Amino acid sequence: MHIDGAWLESCSGDYFESDNPFTGQPWALIPRGNRDDTNRAVQAAHKAFSSGEWPKLSASQRGALLRKLGDLLMTHAQELANIEVRDNGKLLAEMGAQLNYLPQWYYYYGGLADKIEGAVIPVDKPGNFNYTRHEPLGVVVAIVPWNSPLLLTAWKLAPALAAGNTIVIKPSEYTSASILEFMKVFEQAGFPPGVVNVVTGFGPDVGAPLVEHPLVAKVAFTGSKATGEKIYETGARGLKRVSLELGGKSPNIVFADADIDNAVKGAISGIFAATGQTCIAGSRLLVQESIHDEFVEKLVDFAKTAKMGDPMQLETQVGPVTNKPQYQKVLDYIGIAKDEGAETRLGGDKASRPECGDGWFVEPTIFTSVNNAMRIAQEEVFGPVLSVIPFKDEDDAVAIGNDVVYGLAAGVWTQDIRRAITMAERLQAGTVWVNTYRAVSYMSPFGGYKASGLGRENGQEMIRDYMQTKSVWISTAIDVPNPFVMR
């Protein structure tokens, strides 16, 4: 593990295996951390924040380090992408593009670091000068998931460092290798020891002690709703700042006036890209009744052409599920959908194609005859499973789209500008895409409504989530006023 600028064994000396989803076999050994490891990491981060070289740096100097890190990541993007594919089974085509885009987060927040300004307040108290400062919180814990480890680490790490905090990263136990490899690149950037630390291991052994630690000021988490609720509860007991990016059951809504071919591609992108293992997956496809049958036929025909197999091959379009428990969960939900009466129009089972080998592959699956009350329409599957639901008109689409506990994202396919605007207003989602899907940027806020989380990531505004505001009063009065009267 990487703690206080050094590579260390876990306190126990134990390791656990990390599996390659394509082969179903272990390929790496990861240190198995425990409470003692989390304590030494938090202590290192606290020391770096309070008395090390880090707080002596100006905001401009912090920004320069972040930009240097971005440069280094650009030169190491391909090797990091290869490791991430081996560890989580996502497509090399996608991870290569993602890792080449990753440095932009460090450039953006490196540039923003010295542009967080306070204000002079024109207070109504004569003889007083009042201004505000925005200061870092302290030690931040970043808990990141297995579907896009380095990207979702950057979403937390870049703004936290730009704001002046120090960090302890807890990767998923399924995908720790790429973040450990990232730290080799991070070392070259010249950050002081203890500013960023990585502790690997399992949730009860590492995640829970980090969230509970009294020196931790904020927890930034991406993952499941159930785990997010536990983190929120634990964080509240310590009066910690908490930001949560949780699950989704996003509606991807196709109106009769849409460009059908583009909408079919958007539906495919929304659910089968990344093997459906993304919180923004458009797993509920709402299609207007008048085009339902035609659209489903085109959708099924297109989905049948998806190339499955080795994610390291650039022509592969659907890779394996990242870990065996998730693989079984996806298959279980397919069984639940069939039991509920959903009609299988495509797939509906594990993949047994020769090109899939012994990996954890699930056939791209499309269900029709789904109503929104079914579990398959209400619960997050996190796999290549699509539920198609017909709707009558705009009001019906909004009612169905919002009738779920989640509110992370939504898609709308229409050529009517009035409809595009009003649907974006009415849908309860943190992101609404119109005639596109899965577009994200370091410049644009991202986060959820309802059970999809708290707070936002990306964009200028969210850096304030990693800062606290101080109000400073300076008296310019010549005489001290009556000390028994509040000023």
Residue pairs with C-beta under 8 A, 6 or more apart in sequence:
1 7
1 8
1 9
1 10
1 31
1 33
1 37
1 41
1 180
1 197
1 198
1 199
1 200
2 8
2 180
2 183
2 196
2 197
2 198
3 37
3 40
3 41
3 44
3 194
3 197
3 198
3 199
4 40
4 41
4 44
4 47
4 48
4 193
4 194
4 197
5 187
5 192
5 193
5 194
6 193
9 31
10 31
10 32
10 33
10 34
10 37
10 200
10 201
11 33
11 34
11 36
11 37
11 40
12 32
12 34
14 31
14 32
15 29
15 30
15 31
15 32
16 29
16 30
16 32
16 173
16 201
16 202
17 26
17 28
17 29
17 30
18 26
18 27
18 28
18 29
18 30
18 87
18 174
18 175
18 176
18 177
19 25
19 26
19 27
19 174
19 323
19 324
20 26
20 27
20 86
20 87
20 89
21 88
21 89
21 311
21 319
21 320
21 321
21 322
21 323
21 359
21 360
22 86
22 89
22 310
22 311
22 312
22 319
22 320
22 357
22 359
23 357
23 358
23 359
24 324
24 357
24 358
24 359
24 360
25 358
27 86
27 87
28 87
28 177
30 173
30 176
30 177
30 180
30 200
30 201
31 200
31 201
32 200
32 201
32 202
32 205
33 199
33 200
33 201
33 205
33 206
34 201
34 205
34 206
34 209
35 205
35 209
37 199
37 201
37 206
38 168
38 199
38 206
38 209
38 210
38 213
39 209
39 213
41 168
41 197
41 198
41 199
41 210
42 139
42 141
42 168
42 210
42 213
42 215
42 216
43 215
44 193
44 194
44 197
45 139
45 166
45 167
45 168
45 194
45 195
45 197
45 215
46 138
46 139
46 166
46 215
47 194
48 54
48 166
48 192
48 193
48 194
48 195
49 55
49 136
49 138
49 139
49 165
49 166
50 138
52 192
52 193
52 194
52 195
53 192
54 164
54 166
54 191
54 192
54 194
54 195
55 164
57 65
58 114
59 113
59 114
59 116
59 162
59 164
60 113
60 114
62 110
62 113
62 114
62 161
62 162
62 164
63 109
63 110
63 111
63 112
63 113
63 114
63 162
64 110
65 110
65 161
65 189
65 190
65 191
66 106
66 107
66 109
66 110
66 113
66 158
66 161
66 162
67 106
67 107
67 110
67 111
68 189
68 190
69 103
69 106
69 110
69 185
69 186
69 189
69 191
70 103
70 104
70 105
70 106
70 107
70 110
71 103
72 185
72 188
72 189
73 80
73 99
73 102
73 103
73 106
73 182
73 185
74 100
74 103
76 185
77 96
77 99
77 100
77 102
77 103
78 96
78 99
79 181
80 99
80 150
80 178
80 181
80 182
80 185
81 92
81 95
81 96
81 98
81 99
81 100
82 92
82 312
83 177
83 178
83 181
84 90
84 95
84 99
84 149
84 150
84 175
84 178
85 91
85 92
85 95
85 311
85 312
86 177
86 312
87 149
87 174
87 175
87 176
87 177
87 178
88 146
88 147
88 149
88 174
88 175
88 322
89 275
89 311
89 319
89 320
89 321
89 322
89 359
89 360
90 147
90 148
90 274
90 275
90 277
90 311
90 319
90 322
91 274
91 311
91 316
91 317
91 319
92 311
92 312
92 313
92 314
92 316
93 314
93 316
94 273
94 274
98 148
98 150
98 151
99 150
102 150
102 151
102 154
104 442
105 154
105 155
105 158
105 442
105 458
106 154
106 158
108 158
108 442
108 443
109 158
109 159
109 161
109 162
109 442
109 463
110 158
110 162
112 159
112 162
112 460
112 463
113 162
113 163
116 134
116 163
116 463
116 464
116 467
117 134
118 131
118 132
118 133
118 134
118 469
119 131
119 132
120 129
120 130
120 131
121 130
121 131
121 132
121 471
123 130
125 487
126 477
127 475
127 476
127 477
128 473
128 474
128 475
128 476
128 477
128 487
129 473
129 474
129 475
129 476
130 471
130 472
130 473
130 474
131 471
131 472
132 469
132 470
132 471
132 472
133 469
133 470
133 472
134 163
134 464
134 467
134 468
134 469
134 470
135 164
135 467
135 468
135 469
135 470
136 163
136 164
136 165
136 466
136 467
136 468
137 163
137 165
137 217
137 218
137 241
137 466
137 467
137 468
138 165
138 166
138 215
138 216
138 217
138 218
139 165
139 166
139 167
139 168
139 213
139 215
139 216
139 217
139 218
140 156
140 160
140 165
140 166
140 167
140 168
140 216
140 217
140 218
140 219
140 220
140 466
141 167
141 168
141 169
141 170
141 210
141 211
141 213
141 216
141 218
141 219
141 220
142 153
142 156
142 157
142 160
142 167
142 168
142 169
142 170
142 220
142 221
143 170
143 207
143 210
143 211
143 219
143 220
143 221
143 222
143 223
143 231
144 152
144 153
144 156
144 169
144 170
144 171
144 172
144 179
144 222
145 152
145 172
145 222
145 223
146 172
146 174
146 175
146 322
146 323
147 274
147 277
147 278
147 279
147 322
148 278
149 171
149 172
149 175
149 176
149 178
149 179
150 178
150 179
150 182
152 222
152 245
153 169
153 171
153 179
153 182
155 222
155 446
155 457
155 458
156 167
156 220
156 222
156 457
157 167
157 169
157 196
158 442
159 457
159 462
159 463
159 465
159 466
160 167
160 220
160 466
161 167
161 191
161 195
161 196
162 463
162 466
163 463
163 466
163 467
164 467
165 217
165 218
165 466
166 194
166 195
166 196
166 197
167 195
167 196
167 197
168 197
168 198
168 199
168 210
168 216
169 179
169 196
169 197
169 198
169 199
170 198
170 199
170 200
170 201
170 206
170 207
170 210
171 179
171 180
171 198
171 200
173 200
173 201
173 202
173 203
174 322
174 323
175 322
176 200
179 198
180 198
180 200
183 196
183 198
186 196
199 206
199 210
200 206
203 227
207 227
207 231
208 234
210 216
210 219
211 219
211 231
211 234
211 235
211 240
212 234
212 238
214 238
216 238
216 240
217 240
217 241
218 240
218 241
218 242
218 243
218 465
218 466
219 231
219 235
219 240
219 241
219 242
219 243
220 242
220 243
220 457
221 227
221 228
221 231
221 242
221 243
221 244
221 245
222 244
222 245
222 246
222 279
223 246
224 246
224 247
224 380
225 246
225 247
225 380
225 405
225 406
225 451
225 452
228 244
228 246
228 453
231 242
231 244
232 242
232 244
232 454
235 241
235 242
236 242
241 465
242 454
242 455
243 447
243 453
243 454
243 455
243 456
243 457
243 465
244 453
244 454
244 455
245 279
245 408
245 446
245 447
245 448
245 452
245 453
245 455
245 457
246 279
246 406
246 408
246 448
246 451
246 452
246 453
247 279
247 380
247 382
247 406
247 408
247 451
247 452
248 279
248 280
248 281
248 283
248 380
248 406
248 407
248 408
248 409
248 448
248 452
249 283
249 284
249 377
249 378
249 379
249 380
249 404
249 405
249 406
250 270
250 280
250 281
250 282
250 283
250 284
250 406
250 408
250 409
250 410
250 411
250 429
251 282
251 284
251 285
251 286
251 397
251 400
251 401
251 404
251 410
251 411
251 427
252 266
252 267
252 270
252 271
252 282
252 284
252 285
252 286
252 410
252 411
252 413
252 437
253 286
253 391
253 397
253 401
253 410
253 411
253 412
253 413
253 423
254 263
254 267
254 285
254 286
254 287
254 288
254 291
254 295
254 413
255 288
255 397
255 412
255 413
255 414
255 416
255 419
256 288
256 290
256 291
257 414
257 415
257 416
258 413
258 414
258 415
258 435
259 413
259 415
259 435
260 291
260 294
260 295
260 298
261 298
262 413
262 435
263 295
263 413
264 295
264 298
264 299
264 302
265 302
266 282
266 411
266 413
266 435
266 436
266 437
267 282
267 285
267 299
267 386
268 299
268 302
268 303
268 306
269 282
269 437
269 438
270 281
270 282
270 283
270 285
270 411
270 437
270 438
271 281
271 282
271 283
271 285
271 384
271 385
271 386
272 303
272 306
272 317
272 318
272 364
272 384
272 386
273 438
274 281
275 318
275 319
275 320
275 321
275 322
275 362
275 383
275 384
276 283
276 330
276 381
276 382
276 383
276 384
276 385
276 386
277 321
277 322
277 326
277 382
277 383
278 438
279 380
279 408
279 452
280 408
280 409
280 431
280 438
281 382
282 386
282 409
282 411
282 437
283 380
283 381
283 385
283 386
283 387
284 372
284 377
284 387
284 389
284 400
284 401
284 404
285 299
285 386
285 387
285 388
285 389
286 389
286 390
286 391
286 397
286 400
286 401
287 295
287 296
287 388
287 389
287 390
287 391
288 390
288 391
288 392
288 393
288 397
289 390
289 391
289 392
292 388
292 390
296 345
296 366
296 368
296 388
299 366
299 388
300 345
300 346
300 366
303 346
303 364
303 366
304 346
306 317
306 318
306 364
307 315
307 316
307 317
307 318
308 316
308 317
308 318
308 319
308 351
308 353
308 355
308 356
308 361
308 363
309 316
309 319
309 353
309 355
309 356
310 316
310 355
310 357
311 319
311 320
318 361
318 364
318 384
319 361
320 327
320 356
320 359
320 360
320 361
321 327
321 330
321 360
321 361
321 362
321 383
322 360
323 360
324 360
326 360
326 382
326 383
327 350
327 360
327 362
329 381
329 382
329 383
330 362
330 381
330 382
330 383
330 384
330 385
331 349
331 350
331 362
333 375
333 376
333 379
333 381
333 383
333 385
334 348
334 349
334 362
334 365
334 385
336 375
336 376
337 344
337 367
337 370
337 374
337 375
337 376
337 385
337 387
338 344
338 348
340 374
340 375
340 376
341 369
341 374
342 367
342 368
342 369
342 370
342 374
342 376
342 387
343 367
343 368
343 369
344 365
344 366
344 367
345 366
345 367
345 368
345 388
346 363
346 364
346 365
346 366
347 362
347 363
347 364
347 365
347 366
347 384
348 363
348 365
348 367
349 362
349 363
349 365
350 361
350 362
350 363
351 361
351 362
351 363
353 361
362 383
362 384
362 385
363 384
364 384
364 386
365 384
365 385
365 386
366 386
366 388
367 376
367 385
367 386
367 387
367 388
368 388
370 376
370 377
370 387
370 388
370 389
371 377
371 389
372 378
372 389
372 400
372 403
372 404
374 387
376 385
376 387
377 387
377 389
377 404
378 404
378 405
380 406
389 400
391 397
391 400
394 419
394 422
394 423
397 423
398 423
398 426
398 427
401 410
401 427
401 428
402 426
402 427
402 428
405 450
405 451
406 448
406 450
406 451
406 452
407 428
407 429
407 430
407 448
407 449
407 450
407 451
407 452
408 429
408 430
408 431
408 447
408 448
408 449
408 452
408 453
409 429
409 430
409 431
409 432
409 433
409 448
410 427
410 429
410 431
410 432
410 433
411 432
411 433
411 434
411 436
411 437
412 419
412 420
412 423
412 424
412 427
412 432
412 433
412 434
412 435
413 434
413 435
414 420
414 423
414 434
414 435
415 435
420 434
420 435
423 432
423 434
424 432
424 434
428 449
428 450
429 448
429 449
429 452
430 445
430 446
430 447
430 448
430 449
430 452
430 453
430 456
431 440
431 446
433 439
440 446
440 458
441 458
442 458
442 459
443 458
443 459
443 460
444 458
444 459
445 456
445 457
445 458
445 459
445 461
445 462
446 456
446 457
446 458
446 459
447 453
447 454
447 455
447 456
447 457
455 462
455 465
456 462
456 465
481 487
